């Protein structure tokens, strides 16, 4: 029974290799995007914390920065 599932009437090598390729591709894509997001968040926080007081007050009054900072460790 399990050998039938693995062999799939002779198509098992193609099916399982395609499944493995897809799983590896999606996993690597997920981790690459996750690393890039962390890098960009760190870069944003560094740039945001380096603002002068006047620019900081203007930035936190803007709606887009409120959304970004809501999920970040930078202080509002």
C-alpha positions in Angstrom: 0.0 0.0 0.0 2.7 2.5 0.9 4.8 1.4 -2.0 1.8 2.1 -4.3 1.6 5.6 -2.8 5.3 6.2 -3.3 5.5 4.8 -6.8 2.2 6.2 -8.1 2.1 3.8 -11.1 5.5 4.8 -12.2 5.0 8.6 -11.9 6.1 8.8 -8.3 9.6 10.0 -9.1 8.2 13.0 -11.0 5.5 13.8 -8.5 7.6 13.6 -5.4 10.5 15.5 -7.0 8.1 18.3 -8.0 6.6 18.3 -4.5 10.1 18.5 -2.9 11.1 21.2 -5.3 8.0 23.3 -4.6 8.4 22.8 -0.8 12.1 23.8 -0.9 11.4 26.8 -3.1 8.5 28.1 -1.0 10.5 27.6 2.2 13.6 29.4 0.9 11.4 32.2 -0.4 9.7 32.6 3.0 13.0 32.8 4.8 14.6 35.2 2.4 11.7 37.6 2.6 11.7 37.3 6.4 15.4 38.2 6.5 14.8 41.1 4.2 11.9 42.4 6.3 14.0 42.3 9.5 16.8 44.1 7.7 14.4 46.8 6.5 12.8 47.2 9.9 16.2 47.6 11.5 17.2 50.2 8.9 13.9 52.1 9.4 14.3 52.2 13.1 17.9 53.4 12.8 16.9 56.2 10.4 13.8 57.1 12.5 15.8 57.3 15.8 18.4 59.6 14.1 15.8 62.3 13.3 15.9 65.7 14.9 13.2 66.6 17.4 11.3 68.7 14.8 11.5 66.1 12.1 10.5 63.4 14.7 7.4 65.3 15.6 6.4 65.8 12.0 7.0 62.1 11.2 4.9 60.8 14.1 2.0 63.0 13.1 1.9 61.4 9.6 -0.5 58.4 9.3 1.9 56.1 7.4 4.5 56.4 10.2 1.9 55.6 12.8 1.1 52.4 11.0 4.7 51.4 10.6 5.6 52.3 14.2 2.7 50.4 15.6 4.5 47.1 15.0 8.0 48.3 15.7 10.1 48.7 18.8 10.8 52.4 18.1 9.1 54.8 20.6 6.2 57.0 19.5 
